[in-house]
Amino acid sequence: MRVCLACGNRFESDRWRCPACQFEPVREDFPLFAPDLATSNDGFEATAFERLSRQESGSFWFRSRNRLVIQLLRHHFPKAKSLLEVGCGTGFVLSGVREAIPNLVLAGSDLYKDGLGFASRRLPGVDLYQMDCRHLPFDSAFNVICALDVLEHIKEDEVALAEMFRSVRTGGGVIVSVPQHPGLWSAADDYARHKRRYRRSELASKLRSAGFRVTRMTSFVSVLLPLMVASRARQRDPLAYDPGGEYRMPRMVDRTLERILDAEKWMIGHGISLPAGGSLFAVATKS
């Protein structure tokens, strides 16, 4: 079901024009639900999308995260028919999900038009929306919503989680990932315009406050945490920070790190919840 962001009316339609108040979002290459935030806001650096589009497929982190997301989807939501990724960026995650689970109907949203431009080239035929996840125009519309490294960019993260709760169907749920451990804060977080790094208890509490039941929570990038601590300790000066430095490494090193994260994925797939790591993943359901 769709929700009119102008008057709050719920309606079923293939079009976005509200039958009650006639509001319809501006459309360019995709509907713009928050056009005033589409090119500039305090949540992300718009120029990063071009760099990400080149680096994602060549980075062990993005490849490994994709495989973990797919594993969580298959295990926790095996009957899901539809999925929305909030903050889909360049579409790298959705493209991986589409290849692995081709029968899943996908949709993606992002606050930035720039990111959606890259996503549209990766994802022909997938519905893409420019929107603010604090104001989602959906009600019980998707089986699964993914928000992967998104919430840390949003000051009102609890509002965003409440919107996801309304937008997901009963029996479905969310897969969320966030950066973990406030003590790891560095120039990388400043550059990415993060509002926070999360403690496990904080994320669980916010998911429950939104109405979700947390069914799984695990850290990721656990074996590599000592290397991450050392790296972040050297990244205290925002002026000296190189945003592409973490993605430029010899191919052999990249593949070795990927195999380590694949081992972590195997452990998670066998029911082991890792206690600490650079990232924190949560699966939560709407009962």
C-alpha positions in Angstrom: 0.0 0.0 0.0 1.2 3.5 -0.8 1.1 6.5 1.6 0.6 10.1 0.5 3.3 12.2 2.1 1.2 15.3 1.7 -2.0 14.2 3.5 -1.3 10.7 4.9 -3.9 8.9 2.8 -3.3 5.2 2.2 -4.2 3.9 -1.2 -3.7 1.0 -3.6 -2.6 2.1 -7.1 0.0 1.6 -9.8 0.4 5.4 -9.8 1.7 7.8 -7.2 -1.0 10.5 -7.6 -3.0 10.5 -4.3 -6.8 10.1 -4.9 -7.6 12.2 -1.9 -5.5 15.3 -2.4 -4.1 14.8 -5.9 -0.5 15.2 -4.7 2.1 13.5 -6.9 5.9 13.5 -6.5 8.0 15.3 -9.0 9.5 12.8 -11.4 12.8 13.0 -13.3 14.4 9.6 -14.0 12.6 8.3 -10.8 10.1 9.8 -8.4 11.5 12.5 -6.1 9.8 12.4 -2.7 12.4 14.7 -1.0 13.7 16.9 -3.8 15.0 19.5 -1.4 17.5 16.9 -0.1 18.3 15.2 -3.4 21.6 16.9 -4.1 22.8 18.2 -0.7 22.3 17.3 2.9 24.3 16.6 6.0 24.1 12.8 5.8 26.7 11.9 3.0 29.1 13.3 0.6 27.4 13.2 -2.9 30.7 13.1 -4.7 31.5 9.7 -3.1 29.2 7.8 -5.4 31.4 8.0 -8.4 34.4 6.7 -6.4 32.2 3.9 -4.8 30.9 2.8 -8.2 34.5 2.1 -9.2 35.7 0.6 -6.0 32.9 -1.7 -4.7 33.5 -4.7 -6.9 37.2 -4.5 -6.3 37.0 -4.4 -2.5 36.9 -7.4 -0.2 34.6 -5.5 2.2 31.8 -4.8 -0.2 31.9 -8.3 -1.8 31.9 -10.0 1.6 29.1 -7.9 2.9 27.0 -8.8 -0.1 27.5 -12.5 0.6 26.6 -12.1 4.2 23.4 -10.2 3.4 22.4 -12.9 0.9 23.0 -15.6 3.5 20.9 -13.8 6.1 18.1 -13.3 3.5 18.0 -17.0 2.6 18.1 -18.1 6.2 15.7 -15.7 7.9 13.4 -14.7 5.0 13.3 -17.8 2.7 9.7 -17.1 1.5 10.2 -13.4 0.9 8.8 -12.1 -2.4 9.8 -8.4 -2.2 12.6 -6.4 -0.9 13.4 -2.7 -0.5 16.9 -1.5 0.1 16.9 1.9 1.9 20.0 3.8 1.1 20.8 1.6 -1.9 23.6 4.0 -3.2 25.0 2.8 -6.5 23.0 -0.4 -6.4 25.9 -2.8 -5.7 24.0 -4.8 -3.0 20.8 -5.0 -5.0 22.7 -6.3 -8.0 24.2 -9.0 -5.9 20.9 -10.0 -4.4 19.3 -10.1 -7.9 21.9 -12.4 -9.2 21.7 -14.7 -6.1 17.9 -14.7 -5.6 16.4 -13.8 -9.1 12.8 -14.4 -8.1 12.8 -11.6 -5.5 11.1 -8.4 -6.6 13.5 -5.6 -5.8 13.2 -1.9 -5.2 15.7 0.7 -4.0 15.7 4.1 -2.5 18.3 6.7 -1.8 18.3 10.3 -0.6 20.7 11.3 -3.4 19.9 11.5 -7.1 23.6 10.9 -7.8 23.6 7.5 -6.3 20.4 6.5 -8.0 21.9 7.5 -11.4 24.6 4.8 -10.9 22.0 2.3 -9.5 19.7 2.7 -12.5 22.5 1.6 -14.9 23.2 -1.4 -12.7 19.6 -2.4 -12.2 17.4 -2.0 -15.3 13.8 -2.8 -14.5 14.1 -2.2 -10.8 11.9 0.5 -9.2 14.1 3.2 -7.8 13.0 6.1 -5.6 14.6 9.3 -4.3 13.2 9.6 -0.8 14.0 10.4 2.8 13.8 7.2 4.9 12.4 9.3 7.8 9.3 9.7 5.6 8.6 6.5 3.6 5.6 6.5 1.4 4.7 2.8 2.1 2.5 0.8 4.4 3.0 -3.0 4.6 4.5 -3.0 1.2 7.6 -5.2 1.4 8.5 -8.5 2.9 12.1 -7.3 3.7 13.7 -4.0 4.1 17.5 -3.7 4.2 19.3 -0.7 5.6 23.0 -1.4 5.2 25.4 1.2 6.7 22.6 3.8 6.6 21.4 4.5 10.1 24.6 6.0 11.3 24.2 8.8 8.7 20.8 9.8 10.2 20.4 11.9 13.3 16.8 10.6 13.8 17.6 6.9 13.4 14.7 5.9 15.6 12.3 7.7 13.3 13.7 5.9 10.3 13.3 2.5 12.0 9.7 3.3 12.8 9.1 4.1 9.2 10.6 0.8 8.1 8.4 -1.0 10.7 5.3 0.5 9.1 6.5 -0.2 5.6 7.3 -3.9 6.1 4.6 -6.6 6.1 3.7 -8.6 9.1 5.8 -11.7 9.1 8.6 -9.9 7.3 11.4 -7.8 8.8 14.6 -5.9 8.3 18.3 -6.6 7.9 20.3 -3.7 9.3 24.1 -3.2 9.5 25.9 -0.3 11.3 29.5 0.5 12.3 30.2 -0.8 15.8 32.1 0.5 18.8 32.1 4.2 19.5 35.8 3.9 20.5 36.7 3.2 16.9 35.6 6.7 15.8 38.2 8.2 13.4 38.6 10.6 10.5 36.8 8.0 8.3 33.6 8.5 10.3 34.0 12.3 10.1 34.5 12.1 6.3 31.5 9.8 5.9 29.4 12.2 8.0 28.5 9.6 10.6 26.3 10.7 13.5 27.4 7.7 15.7 29.0 4.3 15.9 26.7 1.8 17.7 26.9 -0.3 20.8 25.0 -3.6 20.5 22.6 -2.7 23.2 21.8 0.6 21.5 20.9 -0.9 18.2 18.8 -3.7 19.9 16.9 -1.1 22.0 16.1 1.1 19.0 14.9 -1.8 17.0 12.6 -2.9 19.8 11.3 0.6 20.3 10.3 0.7 16.7 8.2 -2.4 17.2 10.6 -5.1 15.9 11.5 -8.4 17.5 15.3 -8.9 17.3 16.0 -12.4 16.1 19.7 -12.3 15.3 22.5 -10.0 16.1 26.2 -10.5 15.3 29.3 -8.6 14.7 31.3 -8.8 11.5 34.9 -8.0 10.6 35.8 -9.6 13.9 39.1 -11.4 13.1 40.3 -8.2 11.4 39.3 -5.9 14.3 42.9 -5.5 15.7 44.0 -4.4 12.2 41.0 -2.0 12.1 41.9 -0.6 15.5 45.5 0.1 14.4 44.3 1.6 11.1 41.8 3.9 12.7 44.3 5.0 15.4 46.3 6.5 12.5 43.2 8.2 11.0 42.6 10.9 13.7 43.4 13.9 11.5 40.4 14.6 9.1 42.6 16.8 6.9 45.1 14.0 6.3 42.5 11.3 5.7 42.5 9.6 2.3 38.9 8.2 1.6 40.2 5.8 -1.0 43.1 4.5 0.9 41.3 1.5 2.5 40.3 0.2 -0.9 43.7 0.5 -2.6 45.6 -2.7 -1.7 47.4 -5.4 -3.6 45.1 -8.0 -5.0 46.7 -10.8 -3.0 46.0 -8.9 0.3 42.5 -8.1 -0.8 41.7 -11.8 -1.5 43.3 -12.9 1.8 41.1 -10.5 3.7 38.1 -11.7 1.7 38.8 -15.3 2.7 38.9 -14.2 6.4 35.5 -12.6 6.1 34.1 -15.6 4.3 35.2 -17.7 7.3 33.3 -15.3 9.5 30.3 -15.6 7.3 30.5 -19.4 7.6 30.5 -19.1 11.4 27.5 -16.8 11.3 25.7 -19.2 9.0 26.3 -22.0 11.6 24.7 -20.0 14.4 27.7 -18.4 15.9 27.2 -14.7 16.9 30.5 -12.9 16.9 30.8 -10.7 20.0 32.9 -7.8 18.6 33.8 -6.4 15.2 34.0 -3.3 13.0 30.3 -3.9 11.9 27.2 -5.0 13.6 24.4 -6.8 11.8 20.9 -7.3 13.1 17.9 -9.2 11.8 14.5 -8.2 13.2 11.0 -9.2 12.4 7.5 -7.7 12.5 5.3 -10.1 14.4 
